[in-house]
Amino acid sequence: MSVRRLALALVMAGMGAGTALAQDSAVYFNPTLTSEFTAPSAFDGLYAGVVFGPISVRKNNFNVGGAEIRPEFGGVVGWNQPVAPGVVLGGEVQATLATDFAGSNYLRAMALARLGFAAGDNTLVYVLGGLGRVGEGWAFEAGLGTEVMVTDAIGLRLEAAGIGQLGSVPNGNNVPAISAMRITGAVLWQLDGPPASTAFNSGPVTDFSGPYAGLNIGGLTDAQFNFYDNYGYGWHLSRFEMGTLAGYNFALNDLVRVGAEAQIGVNFDTSGDAGVDALALGRLGVVPMDGLHAYAAAGLGLVEGKGAYAFGGGVEYALWGNATLRGEALLLGRIDGAPGLTGVSGPTTSKVTVGTVWHFD
């Protein structure tokens, strides 16, 4: 090869390398991020909507007279801000009118903060808390909820919250705990326009091994009053439950999982009775197919300060990525075997919850 031809070949090779470098630089400076590193844009910016559902004020401390359980209707406006992959921080104001359609009405106006976690391409699970006014007194709220985007701009919501007094109420019916509860549905409009993209990684990613944590909601029923006492507001056999959980699963093979989990929950009714339950559970489960985990659980803990044993099981289903939906049912009994108010002992108390779990594998 002549010197002239060799020089021409080197120049052309250099131009090709330069083009490749330019392309690499363009990719480097304008990356296409995978869904694991992008926030859920379906929940971003300004939104507004209508809210509705039942509210129960059983002690008539916030409302004076009229029905204790009644419907409420109103509106909501708020803002969502993605702060990390799959995590949204937001704030909103809710204002409703609760009526018994017989001349008794009261207002609820609350400023609420929300912390949400993506549990699907278009699903957000969140905790909420805030302050405001309910009827005749100042109040706080705390609860859980979920939202699902059904179109690019319209979402549906379901949330539950316990309500308690801040200070006294004019009628003197003061209860130093949660004394009201609401279950609220909503139709929401995203006012910042349709999201640029709501595409997350599709299909289950978790294999149900490694560490995990989550939120749950449900109820405790103490049919024989083995754990619940009369705290001055009468005997009640069931309570609403909101809590959290964390644990670790170890994969023995492709099918079998063994693990340990800690649960803690706050339970209450709308008469002022409230308590805490905490359980440490061992678990044995199977993964018969991708995205499905069925397990048995048993362990010990405390319910209303009394030693308890628990056994039962549940099912987890992978919604999206590393997030799963869980349903669980446990039977509980007193370790000391003491009978309840009715004289019946044994595992007569039930704890049934549903929740969302995030697996960090």
VENSUL-V522584 format. One record per residue. RES is the residue in one letter. SS is DSSP state (H for helix, E for strand, L for the rest). PHI is phi in whole degrees, -180 to 180 (* if undefined). D_LAST is the distance of its C-alpha to the last C-alpha in Angstrom with 2 decimals. Layout:
res-><RES & RES>
ss-><SS & SS>
phi-><PHI & PHI>
d_last-><D_LAST & D_LAST>
//
This chain:
res-><M & S & V & R & R & L & A & L & A & L & V & M & A & G & M & G & A & G & T & A & L & A & Q & D & S & A & V & Y & F & N & P & T & L & T & S & E & F & T & A & P & S & A & F & D & G & L & Y & A & G & V & V & F & G & P & I & S & V & R & K & N & N & F & N & V & G & G & A & E & I & R & P & E & F & G & G & V & V & G & W & N & Q & P & V & A & P & G & V & V & L & G & G & E & V & Q & A & T & L & A & T & D & F & A & G & S & N & Y & L & R & A & M & A & L & A & R & L & G & F & A & A & G & D & N & T & L & V & Y & V & L & G & G & L & G & R & V & G & E & G & W & A & F & E & A & G & L & G & T & E & V & M & V & T & D & A & I & G & L & R & L & E & A & A & G & I & G & Q & L & G & S & V & P & N & G & N & N & V & P & A & I & S & A & M & R & I & T & G & A & V & L & W & Q & L & D & G & P & P & A & S & T & A & F & N & S & G & P & V & T & D & F & S & G & P & Y & A & G & L & N & I & G & G & L & T & D & A & Q & F & N & F & Y & D & N & Y & G & Y & G & W & H & L & S & R & F & E & M & G & T & L & A & G & Y & N & F & A & L & N & D & L & V & R & V & G & A & E & A & Q & I & G & V & N & F & D & T & S & G & D & A & G & V & D & A & L & A & L & G & R & L & G & V & V & P & M & D & G & L & H & A & Y & A & A & A & G & L & G & L & V & E & G & K & G & A & Y & A & F & G & G & G & V & E & Y & A & L & W & G & N & A & T & L & R & G & E & A & L & L & L & G & R & I & D & G & A & P & G & L & T & G & V & S & G & P & T & T & S & K & V & T & V & G & T & V & W & H & F & D>
ss-><L & L & H & H & H & H & H & H & H & H & H & H & H & H & H & H & H & H & H & H & H & H & H & H & H & H & H & H & H & L & L & L & L & L & H & H & H & L & L & L & L & L & L & L & E & E & E & E & E & E & E & E & E & E & E & E & E & L & L & L & L & L & L & L & L & L & L & L & E & E & E & E & E & E & E & E & E & E & E & E & E & E & E & E & L & L & E & E & E & E & E & E & E & E & E & E & E & E & E & L & L & L & L & L & E & E & E & E & E & E & E & E & E & E & E & E & E & E & E & E & L & L & E & E & E & E & E & E & E & E & E & E & E & E & L & L & E & E & E & E & E & E & E & E & E & E & E & E & E & L & L & L & L & E & E & E & E & E & E & E & E & E & E & E & E & L & L & L & L & L & L & L & L & L & L & L & L & E & E & E & E & E & E & E & E & E & E & E & E & E & L & L & L & L & L & L & L & L & L & L & L & L & L & E & L & L & L & L & L & E & E & E & E & E & E & E & E & E & E & E & E & E & L & L & L & L & L & L & L & L & L & L & L & L & L & L & L & E & E & E & E & E & E & E & E & E & E & E & E & E & E & L & L & L & L & E & E & E & E & E & E & E & E & E & E & E & E & E & L & L & L & L & L & E & E & E & E & E & E & E & E & E & E & E & E & E & E & E & E & L & L & E & E & E & E & E & E & E & E & E & E & E & E & L & L & E & E & E & E & E & E & E & E & E & E & E & E & E & E & E & E & L & E & E & E & E & E & E & E & E & E & E & E & E & L & L & L & L & L & L & L & L & L & L & L & L & L & L & E & E & E & E & E & E & E & E & E & E & E & L & L>
phi-><* & -70 & -61 & -63 & -67 & -63 & -64 & -65 & -64 & -65 & -62 & -64 & -64 & -64 & -63 & -65 & -64 & -63 & -63 & -63 & -63 & -63 & -65 & -61 & -64 & -63 & -65 & -66 & -87 & -134 & -73 & -99 & -75 & -73 & -64 & -65 & -114 & -118 & -79 & -74 & -70 & -67 & -124 & -149 & 97 & -80 & -145 & -152 & -177 & -111 & -125 & -163 & 150 & -83 & -131 & -119 & -123 & -72 & -92 & 52 & -89 & -85 & -107 & -104 & 78 & 80 & -67 & -76 & -107 & -151 & -80 & -130 & -138 & -179 & -136 & -144 & -140 & -164 & -140 & -109 & -131 & -61 & -120 & -164 & -54 & 77 & -123 & -127 & -113 & -153 & -145 & -154 & -122 & -114 & -137 & -138 & -115 & -101 & -136 & -105 & 60 & -132 & 97 & -107 & -138 & -151 & -101 & -125 & -132 & -131 & -101 & -124 & -103 & -134 & -126 & -118 & -132 & -67 & -127 & 169 & -56 & -138 & -126 & -128 & -110 & -146 & -105 & -139 & -164 & 180 & -130 & 171 & -129 & -127 & 57 & -92 & -148 & -80 & -149 & -119 & -133 & -150 & -174 & -134 & -162 & -146 & -128 & -131 & -80 & -98 & -139 & -63 & -125 & -119 & -127 & -116 & -132 & -138 & -142 & -131 & -146 & -92 & -126 & -132 & -76 & -115 & 84 & -92 & -113 & -57 & -81 & 77 & -87 & -86 & -125 & -82 & -168 & -64 & -132 & -149 & -152 & -132 & -122 & -119 & -102 & -155 & -116 & -119 & -119 & -80 & -88 & -90 & 90 & -66 & -66 & -62 & -163 & -119 & -86 & -106 & -62 & -95 & 85 & -68 & -109 & -69 & -110 & 64 & -121 & 89 & -77 & -154 & -153 & -169 & -125 & -142 & -149 & 173 & -155 & -117 & -122 & -112 & -61 & -103 & 56 & -75 & -113 & -80 & -113 & -87 & -95 & 105 & -120 & 94 & -91 & -132 & -94 & -139 & -142 & -79 & -131 & -135 & -161 & -137 & -152 & -156 & -169 & -144 & -111 & -114 & -87 & -72 & -161 & -65 & -102 & -103 & -126 & -123 & -169 & -137 & -146 & -115 & -124 & -141 & -141 & -107 & -120 & -160 & -119 & -100 & -110 & 99 & -79 & -153 & -163 & -130 & -127 & -139 & -134 & -114 & -123 & -94 & -134 & -134 & -139 & -131 & -117 & -73 & -157 & -58 & 87 & -129 & -135 & -111 & -147 & -107 & -142 & -156 & 177 & -129 & 177 & -128 & -130 & 56 & 77 & -106 & -60 & -138 & -114 & -144 & -153 & 164 & -178 & -169 & -137 & -119 & -129 & -75 & -77 & -167 & 54 & -99 & -100 & -129 & -99 & -124 & -124 & -142 & -133 & -128 & -103 & -127 & -142 & -82 & -64 & -77 & 73 & -64 & -75 & -87 & -58 & -88 & 85 & -104 & -113 & 104 & -78 & -106 & -107 & -121 & -129 & -121 & -139 & -127 & -168 & -118 & -121 & -109 & -100 & -98 & -95>
d_last-><58.00 & 60.09 & 59.00 & 59.05 & 56.72 & 54.33 & 54.19 & 53.51 & 50.64 & 49.07 & 49.42 & 47.81 & 44.88 & 44.41 & 44.46 & 41.74 & 39.56 & 40.23 & 39.20 & 35.91 & 35.34 & 36.22 & 33.76 & 31.01 & 32.07 & 32.00 & 28.46 & 27.51 & 29.32 & 28.44 & 24.81 & 23.30 & 19.92 & 17.10 & 16.04 & 12.78 & 15.39 & 18.03 & 18.95 & 19.94 & 23.59 & 24.65 & 24.80 & 26.72 & 30.25 & 33.16 & 33.35 & 35.95 & 36.66 & 38.32 & 37.09 & 38.49 & 38.01 & 39.39 & 39.75 & 40.98 & 43.08 & 44.38 & 46.44 & 48.16 & 47.48 & 46.33 & 48.69 & 52.30 & 53.36 & 52.41 & 49.63 & 46.66 & 44.20 & 44.78 & 43.17 & 42.36 & 42.36 & 41.70 & 39.72 & 36.74 & 36.16 & 33.20 & 31.04 & 27.32 & 25.87 & 22.38 & 21.30 & 17.76 & 15.43 & 15.37 & 17.42 & 21.15 & 23.85 & 27.21 & 30.53 & 33.09 & 36.44 & 37.31 & 40.96 & 42.21 & 45.40 & 45.30 & 48.42 & 49.99 & 52.40 & 55.29 & 55.87 & 53.15 & 50.51 & 48.22 & 45.87 & 42.24 & 41.15 & 37.78 & 35.95 & 32.21 & 29.13 & 25.82 & 22.17 & 20.12 & 16.60 & 16.25 & 15.42 & 16.91 & 19.08 & 21.79 & 20.59 & 20.30 & 19.75 & 21.43 & 23.18 & 26.79 & 29.59 & 33.05 & 36.77 & 39.88 & 42.83 & 43.21 & 46.80 & 48.89 & 46.38 & 43.53 & 40.09 & 36.36 & 33.56 & 29.92 & 27.70 & 24.86 & 24.99 & 23.60 & 24.99 & 25.01 & 26.75 & 29.17 & 30.83 & 30.40 & 32.35 & 32.36 & 29.79 & 30.00 & 28.94 & 28.93 & 28.64 & 29.94 & 31.24 & 33.31 & 36.36 & 38.28 & 41.46 & 41.90 & 45.35 & 48.10 & 49.21 & 52.86 & 53.54 & 52.56 & 50.05 & 47.49 & 44.30 & 42.12 & 38.82 & 37.22 & 40.13 & 39.10 & 36.27 & 35.66 & 33.67 & 33.83 & 33.35 & 33.76 & 34.39 & 33.29 & 34.39 & 32.51 & 35.53 & 34.15 & 34.28 & 31.75 & 28.44 & 28.28 & 25.25 & 22.91 & 20.96 & 17.17 & 15.04 & 16.32 & 15.09 & 11.97 & 8.78 & 6.50 & 7.87 & 7.86 & 6.56 & 5.48 & 6.80 & 8.06 & 11.42 & 14.04 & 17.73 & 20.28 & 23.96 & 26.63 & 29.56 & 31.08 & 34.32 & 36.51 & 39.29 & 41.33 & 40.70 & 39.26 & 37.14 & 38.60 & 41.81 & 44.40 & 43.75 & 46.92 & 45.80 & 46.38 & 44.34 & 41.36 & 39.33 & 36.25 & 34.05 & 31.44 & 27.96 & 25.32 & 22.46 & 18.96 & 16.44 & 13.57 & 12.24 & 10.18 & 10.01 & 10.99 & 11.56 & 15.27 & 15.53 & 14.75 & 16.43 & 16.19 & 13.75 & 15.11 & 14.10 & 15.69 & 15.88 & 18.27 & 19.98 & 22.71 & 24.90 & 28.16 & 30.66 & 33.97 & 36.79 & 39.33 & 42.03 & 40.70 & 38.99 & 35.51 & 33.30 & 29.93 & 28.00 & 25.26 & 23.67 & 21.63 & 20.43 & 19.44 & 17.78 & 18.23 & 16.93 & 16.98 & 15.28 & 18.58 & 17.46 & 14.67 & 13.49 & 15.42 & 14.83 & 18.06 & 18.42 & 21.21 & 21.19 & 23.84 & 24.55 & 26.83 & 27.34 & 29.90 & 31.36 & 34.15 & 34.39 & 35.15 & 33.27 & 31.45 & 29.76 & 27.48 & 26.39 & 25.19 & 22.16 & 20.30 & 18.50 & 15.38 & 15.52 & 13.12 & 15.21 & 13.54 & 10.35 & 7.59 & 10.68 & 12.59 & 16.18 & 17.22 & 20.72 & 21.72 & 25.16 & 26.25 & 29.75 & 30.84 & 33.91 & 35.60 & 35.32 & 39.02 & 40.07 & 42.27 & 43.36 & 42.94 & 45.70 & 46.70 & 46.94 & 44.09 & 41.32 & 38.22 & 34.87 & 36.41 & 33.90 & 31.03 & 27.89 & 26.51 & 23.69 & 21.61 & 18.68 & 15.59 & 12.12 & 9.17 & 5.66 & 3.80 & 0.00>
//
